[in-house]
Amino acid sequence: MRLLLHACCATCGSYVAKLLQDGFSVDVFFYNPNIYPREEHEKRLADVKKFCDVYNIKLIEGEYNHQNWLDYIKGFEASPEQGERCFRCYEFRLKATAEYAKNNSYDFFTTTLSVSPHKKADIINKLGIDLAAEANVKFYEADFKKKDGFKKSIERAKEFDFYRQNYCGCEFSNPHGKQ
C-alpha cells in the first residue's frame, strides 16, 4: 500500500516516516508555502532531503507560493495560535496533499503535523477525513505525538543533526516578527 506523507520538517518527518514504513510504501510530500521567509523554507527542505536519503524515501517537492497561502488565510492573520488561522493552514496543505495523492494513485495520505504538541490532532484528523472523502483517497488518521512520538522525533533530530526551528514557519507566529 502506498502512502503519501505530508512533512513539515525533518524533525517531525523522520520519526513519522520511519514509523509508517513498517506498514506502507512511503513517499514524502514537502508542501509548506506557509513557511516564511523563503530561506527558512529552504533550510527545512534541505534537512527533509537528508532524511529521505537516509531512509531511501522518494521526496516530492510541492510548489512554494507563499502568496497563495497568504490569500487563503486572509482575514485570519491575527488569529491566536491554535486558532482559525492554524486550522486554515492545515487545511490548505492537506488539500494539496490529498489532491496529489489522488492524482498519483496513492492508497492513503497523512501528515506529520500531529506529532507536534502545538498542533491539534483532532482538528487535523477531521480535516484529513473530510478531504479524503472529497478526493476519494483514504486518510491515515493518527496522533503521532502519542507513545512519546514527539520525544522520539526530537531524539531522531539530535541523532541526525537536523535543523530544529523555533516556530511553525508562519510569519504570524514567528517569535522574531515578520522578517
Legacy VTK file of the C-alpha trace (Angstrom):
# vtk DataFile Version 3.0
C-alpha trace
ASCII
DATASET POLYDATA
POINTS 179 float
0.000 0.000 0.000
1.313 3.411 -0.994
1.096 6.326 1.432
1.859 9.982 0.756
3.207 11.673 3.884
3.000 15.445 4.099
6.071 16.557 6.070
6.603 19.994 7.556
10.234 19.451 8.610
12.851 16.749 9.117
12.383 16.607 12.887
8.744 15.572 12.567
9.078 13.803 9.241
11.944 11.467 10.029
10.223 9.881 13.018
6.790 9.561 11.387
8.165 8.267 8.083
10.182 5.562 9.824
7.133 4.566 11.872
4.917 4.323 8.774
7.454 2.364 6.728
6.519 -0.722 8.741
3.138 -0.910 7.007
3.401 1.228 3.901
5.500 2.205 0.955
6.017 5.857 1.979
6.753 8.872 -0.197
7.217 12.302 1.376
5.434 15.406 0.127
7.104 18.634 1.232
4.443 21.247 0.656
4.733 24.200 3.007
4.064 27.560 1.353
3.200 28.860 4.823
6.883 28.975 5.759
8.381 32.453 5.794
10.896 33.674 4.855
11.964 31.642 1.825
15.354 30.981 3.437
13.574 29.215 6.326
11.670 27.085 3.813
14.927 26.112 2.101
16.627 25.186 5.422
13.791 22.847 6.276
13.684 21.368 2.797
17.428 20.640 2.884
17.039 18.503 6.007
13.936 16.766 4.654
16.075 15.796 1.666
18.686 14.402 4.087
16.219 12.196 5.962
14.659 10.971 2.720
18.124 9.961 1.530
18.851 8.169 4.834
15.568 6.205 4.682
15.590 5.763 0.908
12.270 7.582 0.562
11.105 9.394 -2.541
10.673 13.132 -1.948
8.126 15.187 -3.845
8.611 18.936 -3.577
5.420 20.947 -3.775
5.403 24.441 -5.208
6.419 27.249 -2.873
3.910 30.021 -3.488
3.660 31.993 -0.291
1.185 34.472 -1.788
-1.363 31.700 -2.423
-1.121 30.724 1.234
-1.457 34.358 2.362
-4.589 34.672 0.208
-6.050 31.518 1.803
-5.593 32.717 5.381
-6.530 36.343 4.627
-8.579 37.839 7.432
-7.161 35.384 9.986
-3.650 36.814 10.307
-4.307 37.999 13.879
-5.950 34.743 14.945
-4.266 33.287 18.055
-2.006 30.256 17.883
-4.019 27.038 17.573
-6.912 29.102 16.245
-8.639 29.555 12.912
-5.504 30.709 11.023
-3.745 27.490 12.001
-6.752 25.363 11.050
-6.921 27.027 7.627
-3.183 26.441 7.239
-3.593 22.715 7.986
-6.463 22.580 5.518
-4.510 24.349 2.779
-1.604 21.927 2.983
-3.731 18.807 3.473
-5.924 19.720 0.499
-2.832 19.834 -1.736
-1.610 16.543 -0.268
-4.966 14.851 -0.884
-5.054 16.100 -4.464
-1.509 14.913 -5.143
-2.328 11.525 -3.597
-5.456 11.212 -5.730
-3.737 12.261 -8.956
-0.822 9.878 -8.388
-2.701 6.733 -7.295
-1.749 6.625 -3.622
-3.848 4.441 -1.330
-3.505 6.785 1.651
-2.252 10.202 2.645
-1.432 11.677 6.041
0.644 14.378 7.682
3.356 14.714 10.287
1.611 17.720 11.834
0.034 15.743 14.685
3.433 14.809 16.141
3.772 18.358 17.479
2.377 19.119 20.927
1.385 22.515 19.473
-0.952 21.020 16.864
-4.449 19.686 17.468
-4.652 16.119 16.176
-8.460 16.025 16.379
-8.738 19.025 14.019
-6.048 17.651 11.687
-7.721 14.239 11.522
-11.197 15.692 10.892
-9.828 17.830 8.056
-7.978 14.823 6.633
-11.069 12.626 6.716
-13.215 15.327 5.071
-10.628 15.973 2.362
-10.177 12.245 1.789
-13.880 11.916 1.041
-13.678 14.769 -1.471
-10.552 13.378 -3.155
-11.647 9.723 -2.989
-8.418 8.608 -1.317
-8.042 7.291 2.255
-6.650 9.397 5.084
-4.426 7.662 7.658
-5.768 9.015 10.927
-3.226 9.362 13.737
-1.989 11.345 16.682
1.726 10.779 16.221
2.652 12.564 19.464
1.194 9.641 21.455
3.522 6.973 22.851
6.290 9.603 23.194
6.192 10.365 19.476
7.271 13.968 19.931
10.121 12.931 22.239
11.233 10.296 19.735
11.155 12.849 16.905
13.437 15.150 18.941
15.824 12.262 19.649
15.956 11.426 15.948
16.640 15.076 15.092
19.564 15.097 17.506
20.852 11.779 16.173
20.961 13.082 12.595
21.711 16.706 13.486
18.575 18.005 11.796
17.744 21.679 11.969
15.162 22.392 14.688
13.182 25.541 14.109
11.670 27.620 16.913
8.356 28.421 15.188
5.888 26.662 12.907
7.004 28.641 9.884
4.234 31.212 9.596
5.348 34.818 9.920
2.350 35.477 12.136
3.691 33.057 14.736
7.381 33.780 14.162
8.796 34.860 17.541
11.075 37.298 15.723
8.259 39.025 13.867
7.900 39.337 10.121
11.340 39.240 8.581
LINES 1 180
179 0 1 2 3 4 5 6 7 8 9 10 11 12 13 14 15 16 17 18 19 20 21 22 23 24 25 26 27 28 29 30 31 32 33 34 35 36 37 38 39 40 41 42 43 44 45 46 47 48 49 50 51 52 53 54 55 56 57 58 59 60 61 62 63 64 65 66 67 68 69 70 71 72 73 74 75 76 77 78 79 80 81 82 83 84 85 86 87 88 89 90 91 92 93 94 95 96 97 98 99 100 101 102 103 104 105 106 107 108 109 110 111 112 113 114 115 116 117 118 119 120 121 122 123 124 125 126 127 128 129 130 131 132 133 134 135 136 137 138 139 140 141 142 143 144 145 146 147 148 149 150 151 152 153 154 155 156 157 158 159 160 161 162 163 164 165 166 167 168 169 170 171 172 173 174 175 176 177 178
